[in-house]
Amino acid sequence: MLHRDNASQAPEGGTADRPDFRHTSVLLEGAVDALVQYPSGAYLDGTFGRGGHSRAILSRLDDRGRLIAIDRDPAALAVAAEIDDARLTVCQGVFAELDRHAETCGVHGSLSGVLLDVGVSSPQLDDPERGFSFLRDGPLDMRMDPTSGIGAAEWIARTDDHEMARVFKTYGEERFAKRIARAIVAARREAPIERTHQLAEIVKAAHPAWEKGKHPATRVFQAIRIHLNDELGQLERALDVALESLQTGGRLVVISFHSLEDRLVKRFIRDQSRGDTHLPRGMPIREDQLNKRLKPVGKAMRASESEVHANPRSRSAVMRIAEKLK
Ligand SMILES: C[S@@+](CC[C@H](N)C(=O)[O-])C[C@H]1O[C@@H](n2cnc3c(N)ncnc32)[C@H](O)[C@@H]1O
């Protein structure tokens, strides 16, 4: 855990990045308006990124307010470490374990809000050295935390075509998953696949039906990234532990960027706001015995036209808000 009291306030985006690797926060005002109901409350931002949301949360808190910020990426934490604010505690780790961080900080069960702005940040996508993008050539890595697990090059080298196809289909919804997986396995017999452009070219050549306005490797890159970082598993576990970590009346705010994530969030909020649905038929039961734990707040929100114009990456963002009942 990093806790900085004395450094100077970093400018928006921090100083640890090159200016061309900045991140523009999505749905910034809407998310923070929904999240911060009590200026003296304790909040948790599970996805610090470059701290746009975290800084906005801090600006809404009074002297007694607290913020715990988590990220799994050491580059994000380097930016967080530059923020001089005694109300902020920065933790390296995954948001699926946010309850553990809340516990360590003595606020488990009493958080006033949890924010998850999931997926990758712009600096992760834009820096070719991170290996996330088919647009820029770099080493195939795609790990949000490059110090743990295996990178994409290693995964491609050691995975059989059935498993590869499953990943492309499940996490990329790629129709030609099998054909692409077989082409990758054939190509790696010739030479190891170690660069993003190399993989993008193999997928491009194998893909029989390019979608308009979309690079043919888009779905495969997305799938590998989601798989290697266990993004859906992380989100699923984070929703459960966030609910336990909130106090009654606390808010859960989740911003997601593709339908697989949004589906998880939508179902979770729906199920928790219905309560126990498997009770015996005809059993007399009062509303308060249904064990409803969340209530949705408003409808799913998307970025405005002007936000999408200014930041095209906000186009696919969906934000859902829920409040803890008990
Ligand atoms: C979209 S960015 C967040 C941007 C941030 N809200 C801002 O305003 O700068 C997502 C961040 O979450 C981090 N992240 C993604 N999945 C994570 C996980 N399971 N645990 C911890 N951090 C995660 C990524 O490393 C990335 O820095």
The ligand as a MOL file (V3000), in Angstrom:
LIG
                    3D

  0  0  0     0  0            999 V3000
M  V30 BEGIN CTAB
M  V30 COUNTS 27 29 0 0 0
M  V30 BEGIN ATOM
M  V30 1 C -10.4720 2.8050 -17.9520 0
M  V30 2 S -9.0830 2.8960 -16.9510 0 CHG=1
M  V30 3 C -9.6120 3.8800 -15.5950 0
M  V30 4 C -9.4250 5.3430 -15.8150 0
M  V30 5 C -9.6910 6.2020 -14.5930 0
M  V30 6 N -11.0580 6.1300 -14.1550 0
M  V30 7 C -9.2990 7.6300 -14.8610 0
M  V30 8 O -10.1590 8.5130 -14.7760 0
M  V30 9 O -8.1170 7.8850 -15.1210 0 CHG=-1
M  V30 10 C -9.0130 1.3150 -16.2300 0
M  V30 11 C -7.8890 1.1110 -15.2290 0
M  V30 12 O -8.2760 0.0270 -14.4110 0
M  V30 13 C -7.1990 -0.8330 -14.2210 0
M  V30 14 N -7.7520 -2.1700 -14.0420 0
M  V30 15 C -8.4440 -2.8960 -14.9500 0
M  V30 16 N -8.8160 -4.0610 -14.4140 0
M  V30 17 C -8.3830 -4.0600 -13.1380 0
M  V30 18 C -8.4820 -4.9910 -12.0620 0
M  V30 19 N -9.0950 -6.1570 -12.2180 0
M  V30 20 N -7.9500 -4.6530 -10.8860 0
M  V30 21 C -7.3290 -3.4600 -10.7240 0
M  V30 22 N -7.1790 -2.5500 -11.7060 0
M  V30 23 C -7.7050 -2.8470 -12.8950 0
M  V30 24 C -6.3620 -0.7110 -15.4600 0
M  V30 25 O -5.0140 -1.0440 -15.1640 0
M  V30 26 C -6.5580 0.7560 -15.8300 0
M  V30 27 O -5.5420 1.5380 -15.2640 0
M  V30 END ATOM
M  V30 BEGIN BOND
M  V30 1 1 1 2
M  V30 2 1 2 3
M  V30 3 1 2 10
M  V30 4 1 3 4
M  V30 5 1 4 5
M  V30 6 1 5 6
M  V30 7 1 5 7
M  V30 8 2 7 8
M  V30 9 1 7 9
M  V30 10 1 10 11
M  V30 11 1 11 12
M  V30 12 1 11 26
M  V30 13 1 12 13
M  V30 14 1 13 14
M  V30 15 1 13 24
M  V30 16 1 14 15
M  V30 17 1 14 23
M  V30 18 2 15 16
M  V30 19 1 16 17
M  V30 20 1 17 18
M  V30 21 2 17 23
M  V30 22 1 18 19
M  V30 23 2 18 20
M  V30 24 1 20 21
M  V30 25 2 21 22
M  V30 26 1 22 23
M  V30 27 1 24 25
M  V30 28 1 24 26
M  V30 29 1 26 27
M  V30 END BOND
M  V30 END CTAB
M  END
